[in-house]
């Protein structure tokens, strides 16, 4: 397929489409059966041409020529399984094309995070605890995308926070996902196509939204408005001696957070919650 490559100056380069090949499976099956009883069992796989879903000529009509918005997060390169999961999800996200007014669903694009699809066990937040599970780490990809969407001022339709603070983004800037009951969704509210370019380099994960023109320069500011003390729930336990207590699980502080999109204007800073 035709692809788009963001450049350091904020413009976009088109990587042309090209014809490909795929195995002709019925012909291959027949060729294998034909050689089973022969001394020479070498089979050359028959192929047939396959065209791109989207061509260079078609892509030129979309008007994609600028980086609309870009967001970055960082990860621990030594957490091998988590990095592996990040890469799988990033590759699934990369190249997503959205027409004007089209709805995006992270779970639909990335799909199930299961071992049969190559995902490995890594830390994941479940019921307020960080525990090992298949597909751990994927939320960093959805959160990085969420930050780019906010900077592009697109319409967010569904976003959920984690039950404990994330390490890779400030409070309020995370987007938790879990297949298939917790999704991150937004709408391409621009008048042109949007192309999602997702990549990993070193310890950096980058999501760039490419489109007709850049969004006004902005930054995201996370402000903690209130901190709530750890809640305490006491459960009677007749097995404990009278007067003794046992901490089953430590509680966690809660936060009220406001996220602001801040733009510099001739009249000064413009803050939008």
C-alpha positions, 0 to 999 in steps of 0.5 A, a space after each residue: 500500500 501507499 504509505 506516508 512518512 512524516 519529516 522533521 520539518 512537519 511535512 509529509 513524504 509519500 512512499 509510493 505503492 507497488 504491485 505485490 505477489 501472493 501465493 496461489 493456494 489452490 495451484 500450490 495445493 495441486 502442485 504439492 499433491 502432484 509431487 507426493 509420489 515423485 522422487 523429486 519433491 521440490 515444488 516452486 510455489 505458484 504466485 499471482 499478482 496482487 495490487 495495493 488497496 490504496 495506490 499512490 494516485 489515490 493517495 494524492 487526492 486525500 490532501 495529506 501533506 502535514 503533521 497535524 499533531 504528534 505525541 511521544 512517550 518513553 518505555 524501559 527497553 529492558 522489559 523485553 516482553 512489554 517492548 514486544 507487545 508494544 511493537 505488535 500493537 504499534 505495527 497494527 496501529 501504523 498505517 490506519 487511514 480515517 476518512 472525514 467523520 470516520 470513527 476510530 476504535 482502538 480495539 477494532 484496529 489492534 484486535 485481541 491481545 492473545 498469545 495466539 496472536 504473538 502477545 506475551 505476558 507483561 505487567 498489566 493493571 487489573 482491579 487496581 493491582 499491577 499483575 502479569 498478563 498476556 498483552 501487558 503494556 498495550 495501554 501505552 500505545 493507546 495513551 500515546 495516541 490519546 495525547 496526539 488526538 487531544 493535541 489535534 483537537 479531535 472529538 473523543 468518544 470513549 476514554 477510560 483512566 487506569 485505576 492506578 497512575 501510569 508511569 509513562 504519562 501524567 495523570 489524566 492523559 492515559 487511555 486504558 484499553 482491554 479487549 473487548 470491553 474497554 475501548 478508546 474511540 475518537 472521530 476524525 472531525 477534520 475535513 480531510 483524511 487522517 493517517 496514523 503513523 506509529 513508530 518505535 525507536 530506541 526507548 521512544 514511542 511516537 504517534 503522529 497524525 498526518 493530514 491536510 494542515 497542522 493543528 495550532 501549536 499546543 501543549 497538554 497540562 495536567 493539573 491535580 485539583 484534589 487528592 483523596 485519602 486512601 479509603 478504608 473498608 473494614 471486613 469482620 473476620 471471626 478467625 482473628 483474635 479480638 482486637 487484632 486487624 490484618 491489612 488485606 490490601 493497601 488502598 491508594 489515593 484518589 485524584 481529581 484531575 483537569 487536563 488543559 490544552 494550552 495554546 500561545 496566541 498573540 493575546 497570550 496563553 489560551 487555556 482550554 479544559 
